[in-house]
Amino acid sequence: MQTGSKKFIIVLIHIVAWISFFMLPYIFAPQPKDIPQQVSRYIITLFITINLFLLVFYYLNTLLFIPKLLFKKQWIIYILLIAICLYGFLNLPRQLALWMNNTTETKIRTELRRDLKKADSLNFNIQQKGVGDKNSTPAPSIPKRRSSRYFPGSYAVFLLVFAVGTSISVLQQWLKVERTKEKIEKEMLQTELSFLKSQINPHFFFNTLNNIYSLSITGSDQTPSAILKLSAIMRYILAETKNDWVPLQNEIDFLNDYIDLQKVRLTQSVALTFTVNGNISNQRVAPLIFIPFVENAFKYGVSTIEPSFIHINIAIQNNTIIFSVKNSIVSNAGNSLTETTGIGIKNVERRLTLLYPAKHELKIKNEKNIFSVELTLVQVV
């Protein structure tokens, strides 16, 4: 919704609310029709001045007193100003209504007493005429007014406007603080994720370039193909990792390119499998979330001398992705594996906490010369 439309709707809501509030006395407490004309004019004027006072007080409180004093913890000044406004509410509208009608409280009381005497006299005469007449209807009882001050200032009305205005302002301020806090947290999250990605990329390229360097030293014919694979991997990282989520198929293609790049240095002694089970369409995943585990498998689970294996599997079950890696631990790699799975896996663990809160489970085991990782992700997008 555009800003102009939102402001128009807010203004319209305020107008409707005030009209409804001002109409309440007419709806629920209609005035009698036999009030003297001078008193009637006074009541109408008093009613208008009271409403105007409440209107001005509401916006003074919400737009000036609360932001400038209450929210800045200047409570004593704020309470003092509210007390002054209450005193003014109980006196100024009445005095203004008297001045506008060129009258005084004494005259208003005199008119009301005269009206009461007429009503009492009429009531007495009707009752006298009806004495002894069994079928006569008793005269209606005219209640006596408890106060000669008609339409006095009400503490309740003032406190109602004060409470509503203050509550709305405090609620708006709280929502504003929450939105700002959420925005800051989101910006911090994006900054932290970008930092984690920047750590993953150099770590990945460092290992991959070492492999290509080894190929070039030996003069392997596979060097040009390996460079092309690395180019495709770099293109994926530059294009896809700008987003928090990518299609699972893209991440699988990326892993395939990486595995193909690693195969050029493997011997027949390494058993390597990469399988995908289930329907991967419409599945999305955080980019580069699997590669640190695959990297570690190739780094610590491959031997050119003794038999070794790496088994990678991705399974999709309903709305859940299960990624698993199992690899052998080559001789003298056990301690180094435990100590240096460090930067890559720690970054993934942090990203999982940020991107999959309460929607992931990571199990890492190192036993019987087998290192295994199982990562379960529940779809969040």
KACOR-V92040 format. One record per pair of residues at least 12 apart in sequence whose C-alpha atoms are under 10 Angstrom apart, sorted by the first residue. I is the first residue (numbers start at 1). J is the second residue. D is the distance in Angstrom with one decimal. If there is no record, write none. Layout:
i = <I | I>
j = <J | J>
d = <D | D>
//
This chain:
i = <18 | 18 | 18 | 21 | 21 | 22 | 22 | 22 | 22 | 25 | 31 | 34 | 34 | 35 | 35 | 35 | 35 | 36 | 36 | 36 | 36 | 36 | 37 | 38 | 38 | 38 | 38 | 38 | 38 | 39 | 39 | 39 | 39 | 39 | 39 | 39 | 39 | 40 | 40 | 41 | 41 | 41 | 41 | 42 | 42 | 42 | 42 | 42 | 42 | 42 | 42 | 42 | 42 | 42 | 42 | 42 | 43 | 43 | 43 | 43 | 43 | 43 | 44 | 44 | 45 | 45 | 45 | 45 | 45 | 45 | 45 | 46 | 46 | 46 | 46 | 46 | 46 | 46 | 46 | 46 | 46 | 46 | 46 | 46 | 47 | 47 | 47 | 47 | 47 | 47 | 48 | 48 | 49 | 49 | 49 | 49 | 49 | 49 | 49 | 50 | 50 | 50 | 50 | 50 | 50 | 50 | 50 | 50 | 50 | 50 | 50 | 50 | 50 | 51 | 52 | 53 | 53 | 53 | 53 | 53 | 53 | 54 | 54 | 54 | 54 | 54 | 54 | 54 | 55 | 57 | 57 | 57 | 57 | 57 | 57 | 57 | 57 | 58 | 58 | 58 | 58 | 58 | 58 | 58 | 59 | 60 | 60 | 61 | 61 | 61 | 61 | 61 | 61 | 61 | 61 | 61 | 62 | 62 | 62 | 62 | 62 | 62 | 62 | 62 | 63 | 63 | 65 | 65 | 65 | 65 | 65 | 65 | 66 | 66 | 66 | 66 | 66 | 67 | 67 | 67 | 69 | 70 | 70 | 71 | 71 | 71 | 82 | 85 | 86 | 86 | 86 | 86 | 86 | 86 | 87 | 87 | 88 | 89 | 89 | 89 | 89 | 90 | 90 | 90 | 90 | 90 | 91 | 91 | 92 | 93 | 93 | 94 | 94 | 94 | 94 | 94 | 105 | 105 | 105 | 106 | 106 | 108 | 108 | 108 | 109 | 109 | 109 | 109 | 110 | 111 | 112 | 112 | 112 | 112 | 112 | 113 | 113 | 116 | 116 | 116 | 116 | 119 | 119 | 119 | 119 | 120 | 120 | 120 | 120 | 122 | 123 | 123 | 123 | 123 | 123 | 124 | 125 | 126 | 126 | 126 | 127 | 127 | 189 | 189 | 189 | 190 | 190 | 192 | 192 | 192 | 193 | 193 | 193 | 193 | 193 | 193 | 194 | 194 | 194 | 194 | 195 | 196 | 196 | 196 | 196 | 196 | 196 | 196 | 197 | 197 | 197 | 197 | 197 | 197 | 197 | 197 | 197 | 197 | 199 | 199 | 199 | 200 | 200 | 200 | 200 | 200 | 200 | 200 | 200 | 200 | 201 | 201 | 201 | 201 | 201 | 203 | 203 | 203 | 203 | 204 | 204 | 204 | 204 | 204 | 205 | 205 | 205 | 207 | 207 | 207 | 208 | 208 | 208 | 208 | 208 | 208 | 208 | 209 | 209 | 209 | 211 | 211 | 211 | 211 | 211 | 211 | 212 | 212 | 212 | 212 | 212 | 212 | 212 | 212 | 212 | 214 | 215 | 215 | 220 | 220 | 221 | 222 | 222 | 222 | 223 | 223 | 225 | 225 | 225 | 226 | 226 | 226 | 226 | 226 | 226 | 226 | 227 | 228 | 228 | 229 | 229 | 229 | 229 | 229 | 229 | 229 | 230 | 230 | 230 | 231 | 232 | 232 | 232 | 233 | 233 | 233 | 233 | 233 | 233 | 233 | 234 | 236 | 236 | 236 | 236 | 236 | 237 | 237 | 237 | 240 | 240 | 240 | 241 | 241 | 241 | 242 | 243 | 243 | 244 | 244 | 244 | 244 | 244 | 245 | 245 | 245 | 245 | 245 | 245 | 245 | 245 | 245 | 246 | 246 | 246 | 246 | 246 | 246 | 247 | 247 | 247 | 247 | 247 | 247 | 247 | 247 | 248 | 248 | 248 | 248 | 248 | 248 | 248 | 248 | 248 | 249 | 249 | 249 | 249 | 249 | 249 | 250 | 250 | 250 | 251 | 251 | 251 | 251 | 251 | 251 | 251 | 251 | 252 | 252 | 252 | 252 | 252 | 252 | 254 | 254 | 254 | 255 | 255 | 255 | 255 | 255 | 256 | 258 | 258 | 258 | 259 | 259 | 259 | 259 | 259 | 259 | 262 | 262 | 262 | 263 | 265 | 265 | 266 | 266 | 266 | 266 | 267 | 267 | 267 | 267 | 267 | 267 | 268 | 268 | 268 | 268 | 269 | 269 | 269 | 269 | 269 | 269 | 269 | 269 | 270 | 270 | 270 | 270 | 270 | 270 | 270 | 270 | 270 | 270 | 270 | 271 | 271 | 271 | 271 | 271 | 271 | 271 | 271 | 272 | 272 | 272 | 272 | 272 | 272 | 272 | 272 | 273 | 273 | 273 | 273 | 273 | 273 | 274 | 274 | 274 | 274 | 274 | 274 | 275 | 275 | 275 | 275 | 275 | 276 | 276 | 276 | 276 | 276 | 276 | 277 | 277 | 277 | 277 | 277 | 277 | 277 | 278 | 278 | 278 | 278 | 278 | 278 | 279 | 279 | 279 | 279 | 280 | 280 | 280 | 280 | 280 | 280 | 280 | 281 | 282 | 282 | 283 | 283 | 283 | 283 | 283 | 283 | 283 | 283 | 284 | 284 | 284 | 284 | 285 | 285 | 285 | 285 | 285 | 285 | 285 | 285 | 286 | 286 | 286 | 286 | 286 | 288 | 289 | 289 | 289 | 289 | 289 | 289 | 289 | 289 | 290 | 290 | 290 | 290 | 290 | 290 | 290 | 291 | 291 | 291 | 292 | 292 | 292 | 292 | 292 | 292 | 292 | 292 | 293 | 293 | 293 | 293 | 293 | 293 | 293 | 293 | 293 | 293 | 293 | 293 | 293 | 294 | 294 | 294 | 294 | 294 | 294 | 294 | 294 | 295 | 295 | 295 | 296 | 296 | 296 | 296 | 296 | 296 | 296 | 296 | 296 | 297 | 297 | 297 | 297 | 297 | 297 | 297 | 297 | 297 | 297 | 297 | 297 | 297 | 297 | 298 | 298 | 298 | 299 | 299 | 299 | 299 | 299 | 300 | 300 | 300 | 300 | 300 | 300 | 300 | 300 | 300 | 300 | 300 | 300 | 300 | 300 | 301 | 301 | 301 | 301 | 301 | 301 | 301 | 301 | 301 | 301 | 301 | 301 | 302 | 302 | 302 | 302 | 302 | 302 | 303 | 303 | 303 | 303 | 304 | 305 | 305 | 306 | 306 | 307 | 307 | 308 | 308 | 308 | 308 | 308 | 309 | 309 | 309 | 309 | 309 | 309 | 310 | 310 | 310 | 310 | 310 | 310 | 310 | 310 | 311 | 311 | 311 | 311 | 311 | 311 | 312 | 312 | 312 | 312 | 312 | 312 | 313 | 313 | 313 | 314 | 314 | 314 | 315 | 316 | 316 | 317 | 318 | 318 | 319 | 319 | 319 | 319 | 320 | 320 | 320 | 320 | 320 | 320 | 320 | 321 | 321 | 321 | 321 | 321 | 321 | 322 | 322 | 322 | 322 | 322 | 322 | 322 | 322 | 323 | 323 | 323 | 323 | 323 | 323 | 324 | 324 | 324 | 324 | 324 | 324 | 324 | 324 | 325 | 325 | 325 | 325 | 325 | 325 | 326 | 326 | 326 | 326 | 326 | 326 | 326 | 326 | 327 | 327 | 327 | 327 | 327 | 327 | 328 | 328 | 328 | 328 | 328 | 328 | 328 | 329 | 329 | 329 | 329 | 329 | 329 | 330 | 330 | 331 | 333 | 334 | 334 | 334 | 334 | 334 | 337 | 337 | 338 | 338 | 349 | 349 | 352 | 352 | 355 | 356 | 356 | 356 | 356 | 357 | 357 | 358 | 358 | 359 | 359 | 359 | 359 | 359 | 360 | 360 | 360 | 360 | 360 | 361 | 361 | 361 | 361 | 361 | 362 | 362 | 362 | 362 | 363 | 363>
j = <51 | 54 | 55 | 51 | 161 | 47 | 48 | 50 | 51 | 47 | 43 | 115 | 119 | 111 | 112 | 115 | 116 | 108 | 111 | 112 | 114 | 115 | 111 | 101 | 102 | 103 | 107 | 108 | 111 | 101 | 103 | 107 | 108 | 109 | 111 | 112 | 150 | 108 | 150 | 97 | 98 | 100 | 101 | 94 | 96 | 97 | 98 | 99 | 100 | 101 | 102 | 103 | 104 | 108 | 150 | 151 | 94 | 97 | 98 | 150 | 151 | 152 | 97 | 151 | 93 | 94 | 96 | 97 | 98 | 100 | 101 | 92 | 93 | 94 | 95 | 96 | 97 | 98 | 100 | 101 | 150 | 151 | 152 | 153 | 93 | 94 | 97 | 151 | 152 | 153 | 93 | 97 | 89 | 92 | 93 | 94 | 95 | 96 | 97 | 89 | 90 | 91 | 92 | 93 | 94 | 96 | 97 | 151 | 152 | 153 | 154 | 157 | 158 | 93 | 93 | 85 | 88 | 89 | 92 | 93 | 158 | 85 | 89 | 93 | 157 | 158 | 161 | 162 | 161 | 82 | 85 | 86 | 89 | 158 | 161 | 162 | 165 | 158 | 161 | 162 | 163 | 164 | 165 | 166 | 165 | 85 | 165 | 78 | 81 | 82 | 85 | 161 | 162 | 165 | 166 | 169 | 162 | 164 | 165 | 166 | 167 | 168 | 169 | 170 | 165 | 169 | 77 | 78 | 79 | 81 | 82 | 166 | 78 | 165 | 166 | 169 | 170 | 169 | 170 | 173 | 81 | 166 | 170 | 169 | 170 | 173 | 162 | 158 | 153 | 154 | 155 | 158 | 159 | 162 | 153 | 155 | 153 | 153 | 154 | 155 | 158 | 152 | 153 | 154 | 155 | 158 | 152 | 153 | 153 | 152 | 153 | 149 | 150 | 151 | 152 | 153 | 148 | 149 | 150 | 148 | 149 | 148 | 149 | 150 | 147 | 148 | 149 | 150 | 148 | 148 | 145 | 147 | 148 | 149 | 150 | 145 | 148 | 142 | 143 | 144 | 145 | 141 | 142 | 143 | 144 | 141 | 142 | 143 | 144 | 139 | 138 | 139 | 140 | 141 | 142 | 139 | 139 | 138 | 139 | 140 | 139 | 140 | 351 | 354 | 355 | 244 | 354 | 350 | 351 | 354 | 244 | 347 | 350 | 351 | 354 | 355 | 241 | 242 | 243 | 244 | 347 | 343 | 344 | 346 | 347 | 348 | 350 | 351 | 237 | 241 | 242 | 287 | 288 | 289 | 344 | 347 | 348 | 351 | 343 | 344 | 347 | 288 | 289 | 291 | 292 | 343 | 344 | 345 | 347 | 348 | 234 | 237 | 238 | 288 | 344 | 292 | 295 | 343 | 344 | 288 | 291 | 292 | 295 | 344 | 230 | 233 | 234 | 295 | 298 | 299 | 226 | 227 | 230 | 258 | 261 | 262 | 295 | 226 | 227 | 230 | 223 | 226 | 261 | 262 | 264 | 265 | 224 | 225 | 226 | 227 | 230 | 261 | 262 | 264 | 265 | 265 | 264 | 265 | 264 | 265 | 264 | 261 | 264 | 265 | 261 | 264 | 260 | 261 | 264 | 257 | 258 | 260 | 261 | 262 | 263 | 264 | 261 | 257 | 261 | 254 | 256 | 257 | 258 | 259 | 260 | 261 | 257 | 258 | 261 | 257 | 254 | 257 | 258 | 253 | 254 | 255 | 256 | 257 | 258 | 261 | 254 | 250 | 251 | 253 | 254 | 287 | 254 | 287 | 288 | 286 | 287 | 288 | 286 | 287 | 288 | 287 | 286 | 287 | 284 | 285 | 286 | 287 | 355 | 283 | 284 | 285 | 286 | 287 | 288 | 355 | 380 | 381 | 283 | 284 | 285 | 286 | 287 | 288 | 280 | 281 | 282 | 283 | 284 | 285 | 286 | 287 | 280 | 281 | 282 | 283 | 284 | 285 | 286 | 287 | 321 | 280 | 281 | 282 | 283 | 284 | 285 | 284 | 285 | 287 | 284 | 285 | 286 | 287 | 288 | 289 | 290 | 291 | 274 | 275 | 276 | 280 | 290 | 314 | 287 | 288 | 291 | 274 | 288 | 290 | 291 | 294 | 274 | 291 | 294 | 295 | 272 | 273 | 274 | 294 | 295 | 298 | 295 | 298 | 299 | 298 | 302 | 304 | 298 | 302 | 303 | 304 | 302 | 303 | 304 | 305 | 307 | 308 | 304 | 305 | 307 | 308 | 302 | 303 | 304 | 305 | 306 | 307 | 308 | 309 | 301 | 302 | 303 | 304 | 305 | 306 | 307 | 308 | 309 | 310 | 328 | 302 | 307 | 308 | 309 | 310 | 311 | 327 | 328 | 298 | 302 | 308 | 309 | 310 | 311 | 312 | 327 | 309 | 310 | 311 | 312 | 313 | 325 | 310 | 311 | 312 | 313 | 314 | 325 | 311 | 312 | 313 | 314 | 315 | 312 | 313 | 314 | 315 | 316 | 323 | 313 | 314 | 315 | 316 | 317 | 321 | 322 | 314 | 315 | 316 | 317 | 318 | 321 | 315 | 316 | 317 | 318 | 314 | 315 | 316 | 317 | 318 | 319 | 321 | 316 | 319 | 381 | 316 | 318 | 319 | 320 | 321 | 379 | 380 | 381 | 321 | 379 | 380 | 381 | 321 | 355 | 356 | 377 | 378 | 379 | 380 | 381 | 351 | 352 | 355 | 356 | 377 | 348 | 344 | 345 | 347 | 348 | 349 | 351 | 352 | 375 | 314 | 323 | 324 | 325 | 345 | 348 | 375 | 344 | 345 | 348 | 341 | 342 | 343 | 344 | 345 | 346 | 347 | 348 | 312 | 323 | 324 | 325 | 326 | 341 | 344 | 345 | 348 | 372 | 373 | 374 | 375 | 310 | 311 | 312 | 324 | 325 | 326 | 327 | 373 | 341 | 344 | 345 | 325 | 327 | 337 | 340 | 341 | 342 | 344 | 345 | 371 | 309 | 310 | 311 | 312 | 325 | 326 | 327 | 328 | 329 | 337 | 341 | 371 | 372 | 373 | 310 | 327 | 328 | 329 | 330 | 333 | 337 | 341 | 327 | 328 | 329 | 330 | 331 | 332 | 333 | 334 | 336 | 337 | 338 | 340 | 341 | 371 | 326 | 327 | 328 | 329 | 330 | 331 | 333 | 334 | 337 | 369 | 370 | 371 | 327 | 328 | 329 | 330 | 331 | 333 | 328 | 329 | 330 | 331 | 330 | 330 | 331 | 330 | 331 | 328 | 330 | 327 | 328 | 329 | 330 | 370 | 326 | 327 | 328 | 329 | 330 | 370 | 325 | 326 | 327 | 328 | 329 | 370 | 371 | 372 | 324 | 325 | 326 | 327 | 328 | 372 | 324 | 325 | 326 | 327 | 372 | 373 | 325 | 326 | 374 | 374 | 375 | 376 | 376 | 376 | 377 | 378 | 378 | 379 | 377 | 378 | 379 | 380 | 359 | 360 | 376 | 377 | 378 | 379 | 380 | 360 | 375 | 376 | 377 | 378 | 379 | 360 | 361 | 362 | 374 | 375 | 376 | 377 | 378 | 362 | 373 | 374 | 375 | 376 | 377 | 362 | 363 | 364 | 372 | 373 | 374 | 375 | 376 | 364 | 371 | 372 | 373 | 374 | 375 | 364 | 365 | 366 | 370 | 371 | 372 | 373 | 374 | 366 | 369 | 370 | 371 | 372 | 373 | 366 | 367 | 368 | 369 | 370 | 371 | 372 | 366 | 367 | 368 | 369 | 370 | 371 | 369 | 370 | 369 | 369 | 366 | 367 | 369 | 370 | 371 | 366 | 371 | 366 | 371 | 361 | 362 | 375 | 377 | 380 | 377 | 378 | 379 | 380 | 378 | 380 | 377 | 378 | 376 | 377 | 378 | 379 | 380 | 375 | 376 | 377 | 378 | 379 | 374 | 375 | 376 | 377 | 378 | 374 | 375 | 376 | 377 | 375 | 376>
d = <9.1 | 9.9 | 8.1 | 9.2 | 9.8 | 9.0 | 9.1 | 9.9 | 6.9 | 9.5 | 9.6 | 8.4 | 9.6 | 9.0 | 8.0 | 7.4 | 9.8 | 9.5 | 7.0 | 7.7 | 9.3 | 7.2 | 9.4 | 8.0 | 9.9 | 8.6 | 9.2 | 7.8 | 8.0 | 9.4 | 9.6 | 9.1 | 6.2 | 9.0 | 7.2 | 7.7 | 8.5 | 9.9 | 9.8 | 9.0 | 9.8 | 9.7 | 7.3 | 8.9 | 10.0 | 6.2 | 6.8 | 9.6 | 8.4 | 6.4 | 9.5 | 8.6 | 9.9 | 8.3 | 9.0 | 9.5 | 9.4 | 8.1 | 9.6 | 7.2 | 6.8 | 9.7 | 8.6 | 9.6 | 8.7 | 8.8 | 8.5 | 5.4 | 8.4 | 7.7 | 7.9 | 9.8 | 6.1 | 6.0 | 8.8 | 7.7 | 5.0 | 8.1 | 9.5 | 9.8 | 9.4 | 7.6 | 8.9 | 9.4 | 8.3 | 9.1 | 8.6 | 7.8 | 9.7 | 9.7 | 8.6 | 8.7 | 9.6 | 8.6 | 5.2 | 7.9 | 9.7 | 7.4 | 6.9 | 7.3 | 9.1 | 9.9 | 8.6 | 5.4 | 8.1 | 9.7 | 9.2 | 9.8 | 9.7 | 7.8 | 9.8 | 9.9 | 9.7 | 9.0 | 8.8 | 9.2 | 8.8 | 6.8 | 8.6 | 7.2 | 9.7 | 9.6 | 7.8 | 10.0 | 8.7 | 7.1 | 7.2 | 9.0 | 8.8 | 9.1 | 7.3 | 9.4 | 9.0 | 9.1 | 8.5 | 8.2 | 9.5 | 9.5 | 6.6 | 6.8 | 9.8 | 8.9 | 6.2 | 8.8 | 8.1 | 10.0 | 9.9 | 9.2 | 9.3 | 8.2 | 9.7 | 9.8 | 7.7 | 7.2 | 7.5 | 9.1 | 9.1 | 9.8 | 6.0 | 6.6 | 9.5 | 8.4 | 6.1 | 9.2 | 9.7 | 8.6 | 9.1 | 6.5 | 9.6 | 8.1 | 8.7 | 9.8 | 7.7 | 9.4 | 7.4 | 7.5 | 8.4 | 8.5 | 9.4 | 9.0 | 10.0 | 9.7 | 9.5 | 9.9 | 8.6 | 8.8 | 8.7 | 9.2 | 9.6 | 9.7 | 7.9 | 7.1 | 8.6 | 9.7 | 9.8 | 9.9 | 9.8 | 6.8 | 8.6 | 8.8 | 7.6 | 7.7 | 4.9 | 7.2 | 7.9 | 9.1 | 9.2 | 7.5 | 9.6 | 9.5 | 8.2 | 9.7 | 9.9 | 8.9 | 7.8 | 7.9 | 9.0 | 7.7 | 9.7 | 9.5 | 9.8 | 8.0 | 8.0 | 8.5 | 9.2 | 5.5 | 7.0 | 8.6 | 8.8 | 9.6 | 9.1 | 9.9 | 6.9 | 9.1 | 8.8 | 9.7 | 7.9 | 8.8 | 9.3 | 7.4 | 8.5 | 9.5 | 7.2 | 9.7 | 9.6 | 9.2 | 7.7 | 9.7 | 9.2 | 9.0 | 9.4 | 6.2 | 7.5 | 7.5 | 7.9 | 8.5 | 9.2 | 7.9 | 6.1 | 9.3 | 6.2 | 9.6 | 9.5 | 7.2 | 9.0 | 8.9 | 9.5 | 9.3 | 8.7 | 9.0 | 8.6 | 9.2 | 8.8 | 6.7 | 8.1 | 8.9 | 9.1 | 8.4 | 10.0 | 9.6 | 9.6 | 9.7 | 9.2 | 9.6 | 6.0 | 8.2 | 8.3 | 7.5 | 9.5 | 7.9 | 9.4 | 9.1 | 8.1 | 9.8 | 9.9 | 8.3 | 9.3 | 9.1 | 8.0 | 8.0 | 7.9 | 8.1 | 9.7 | 9.1 | 7.8 | 8.0 | 6.2 | 9.4 | 7.5 | 8.8 | 9.1 | 7.9 | 9.7 | 8.9 | 9.6 | 9.0 | 9.6 | 8.2 | 7.3 | 10.0 | 8.3 | 7.8 | 7.6 | 8.5 | 8.7 | 9.6 | 8.8 | 8.2 | 9.9 | 8.4 | 9.5 | 9.9 | 7.8 | 8.6 | 8.1 | 8.1 | 9.2 | 9.8 | 9.1 | 8.6 | 9.7 | 9.1 | 8.5 | 7.5 | 8.7 | 7.4 | 9.3 | 10.0 | 6.7 | 7.3 | 9.0 | 8.7 | 9.2 | 9.1 | 9.1 | 8.4 | 8.1 | 7.6 | 9.1 | 9.8 | 9.9 | 9.5 | 6.9 | 9.5 | 9.7 | 8.7 | 9.8 | 8.4 | 9.4 | 9.5 | 9.6 | 8.3 | 5.7 | 8.7 | 9.7 | 7.8 | 8.6 | 9.8 | 9.3 | 9.7 | 9.9 | 6.1 | 7.5 | 9.8 | 7.8 | 6.3 | 8.0 | 7.8 | 7.4 | 10.0 | 8.3 | 7.7 | 9.4 | 9.4 | 6.4 | 8.9 | 9.9 | 6.8 | 7.2 | 9.7 | 9.7 | 8.4 | 9.0 | 9.5 | 7.2 | 9.6 | 8.9 | 8.3 | 8.2 | 9.9 | 7.2 | 9.5 | 8.4 | 5.8 | 7.6 | 9.0 | 8.3 | 7.8 | 9.8 | 8.2 | 5.7 | 6.9 | 8.2 | 9.9 | 6.1 | 5.3 | 4.6 | 6.2 | 9.9 | 9.5 | 9.7 | 8.0 | 8.6 | 5.4 | 5.6 | 6.2 | 6.0 | 9.6 | 8.7 | 8.1 | 7.1 | 6.0 | 4.4 | 6.3 | 8.6 | 8.7 | 6.5 | 7.7 | 7.9 | 5.5 | 4.9 | 5.6 | 8.5 | 8.6 | 9.4 | 6.6 | 7.4 | 9.0 | 7.9 | 8.2 | 9.3 | 9.2 | 9.4 | 8.8 | 9.0 | 7.8 | 8.7 | 6.6 | 7.3 | 8.8 | 8.4 | 9.1 | 9.8 | 10.0 | 8.6 | 9.6 | 9.4 | 8.8 | 9.6 | 8.8 | 8.9 | 9.2 | 9.1 | 8.2 | 7.0 | 8.3 | 8.2 | 8.6 | 9.0 | 9.0 | 9.2 | 9.7 | 8.7 | 8.5 | 9.3 | 8.9 | 9.5 | 7.7 | 10.0 | 9.7 | 9.8 | 8.9 | 9.6 | 7.8 | 8.2 | 7.1 | 9.2 | 8.3 | 6.2 | 8.8 | 9.5 | 9.9 | 8.5 | 9.9 | 8.6 | 9.6 | 8.8 | 7.6 | 6.8 | 7.4 | 6.7 | 4.8 | 6.3 | 8.2 | 9.0 | 6.6 | 7.2 | 7.8 | 9.5 | 8.5 | 6.0 | 4.9 | 5.2 | 7.5 | 9.7 | 9.2 | 7.9 | 6.4 | 4.4 | 6.2 | 7.9 | 9.5 | 9.9 | 9.9 | 9.7 | 8.8 | 5.8 | 4.9 | 5.9 | 8.1 | 9.2 | 8.4 | 6.5 | 4.9 | 6.0 | 8.0 | 9.9 | 8.5 | 6.2 | 4.7 | 5.7 | 8.1 | 9.2 | 8.3 | 6.4 | 4.8 | 6.4 | 8.3 | 8.7 | 5.8 | 4.8 | 5.8 | 8.2 | 9.3 | 7.8 | 6.3 | 4.6 | 6.3 | 8.7 | 10.0 | 9.7 | 8.4 | 5.8 | 4.8 | 6.7 | 8.7 | 9.4 | 8.5 | 6.3 | 8.1 | 8.6 | 9.5 | 8.6 | 6.6 | 9.5 | 10.0 | 10.0 | 9.0 | 9.8 | 9.7 | 9.8 | 8.7 | 9.9 | 7.9 | 8.9 | 8.4 | 7.4 | 9.8 | 8.6 | 9.4 | 7.1 | 8.4 | 7.0 | 8.7 | 9.7 | 10.0 | 8.4 | 9.4 | 7.6 | 8.6 | 8.4 | 8.7 | 8.7 | 7.7 | 9.2 | 10.0 | 8.5 | 9.8 | 9.3 | 9.3 | 6.2 | 9.1 | 8.0 | 8.1 | 9.8 | 10.0 | 7.7 | 9.2 | 9.5 | 9.4 | 8.2 | 8.7 | 8.7 | 9.3 | 9.3 | 8.4 | 9.9 | 8.9 | 5.2 | 5.9 | 9.3 | 8.8 | 7.5 | 9.7 | 9.8 | 8.9 | 7.2 | 9.6 | 8.4 | 7.9 | 6.8 | 9.0 | 9.2 | 7.4 | 9.7 | 9.9 | 8.9 | 9.6 | 7.8 | 9.5 | 7.1 | 9.4 | 9.4 | 9.6 | 9.4 | 8.7 | 9.8 | 9.8 | 9.2 | 7.9 | 8.9 | 6.6 | 9.9 | 8.5 | 8.8 | 9.7 | 9.0 | 6.6 | 9.0 | 9.3 | 7.5 | 7.5 | 5.8 | 8.1 | 8.7 | 9.4 | 9.7 | 8.1 | 8.9 | 9.7 | 7.5 | 8.2 | 9.7 | 9.8 | 9.8 | 9.3 | 8.7 | 9.7 | 8.2 | 7.9 | 6.2 | 6.6 | 9.3 | 9.5 | 6.1 | 8.1 | 8.3 | 6.4 | 10.0 | 9.9 | 9.4 | 9.2 | 8.9 | 5.3 | 4.9 | 4.9 | 5.7 | 9.3 | 8.2 | 9.7 | 9.3 | 9.6 | 8.7 | 8.2 | 8.2 | 7.5 | 7.8 | 6.6 | 10.0 | 10.0 | 9.2 | 9.0 | 6.2 | 8.5 | 9.7 | 9.5 | 10.0 | 7.7 | 8.6 | 8.7 | 8.7 | 7.5 | 5.5 | 7.7 | 7.1 | 10.0 | 7.9 | 5.4 | 5.6 | 8.8 | 9.6 | 9.5 | 7.2 | 5.8 | 4.3 | 6.8 | 9.9 | 9.9 | 9.7 | 9.8 | 8.0 | 5.7 | 5.2 | 6.3 | 9.4 | 9.4 | 5.8 | 4.6 | 6.6 | 8.6 | 9.9 | 9.6 | 6.6 | 9.0 | 9.5 | 9.8 | 9.6 | 9.9 | 9.6 | 9.8 | 9.7 | 9.8 | 9.4 | 9.4 | 8.6 | 6.2 | 5.6 | 9.0 | 9.5 | 9.4 | 6.9 | 5.7 | 4.6 | 6.0 | 9.6 | 9.6 | 8.1 | 5.8 | 5.1 | 6.4 | 7.5 | 9.8 | 9.5 | 10.0 | 7.0 | 5.8 | 4.5 | 6.4 | 8.9 | 9.6 | 8.0 | 5.7 | 5.1 | 6.4 | 8.2 | 9.8 | 9.4 | 9.8 | 7.3 | 5.4 | 4.3 | 6.2 | 8.6 | 9.6 | 8.1 | 5.6 | 5.2 | 6.7 | 9.0 | 10.0 | 9.4 | 9.9 | 6.8 | 5.8 | 4.4 | 6.5 | 8.7 | 9.9 | 8.6 | 5.8 | 5.5 | 6.5 | 9.2 | 9.8 | 9.9 | 9.1 | 6.0 | 4.7 | 6.3 | 8.8 | 8.8 | 9.3 | 8.8 | 5.0 | 5.6 | 6.5 | 7.7 | 9.1 | 8.9 | 9.5 | 8.4 | 9.6 | 7.6 | 9.3 | 9.0 | 9.3 | 8.9 | 8.2 | 9.6 | 9.9 | 8.2 | 10.0 | 9.0 | 8.6 | 7.5 | 7.8 | 8.6 | 7.3 | 9.9 | 9.5 | 9.7 | 9.1 | 8.2 | 6.2 | 5.3 | 7.8 | 7.7 | 7.2 | 5.4 | 4.7 | 6.2 | 9.3 | 8.0 | 5.8 | 5.1 | 6.8 | 9.1 | 5.9 | 4.6 | 6.5 | 8.8 | 6.4 | 8.7>
//
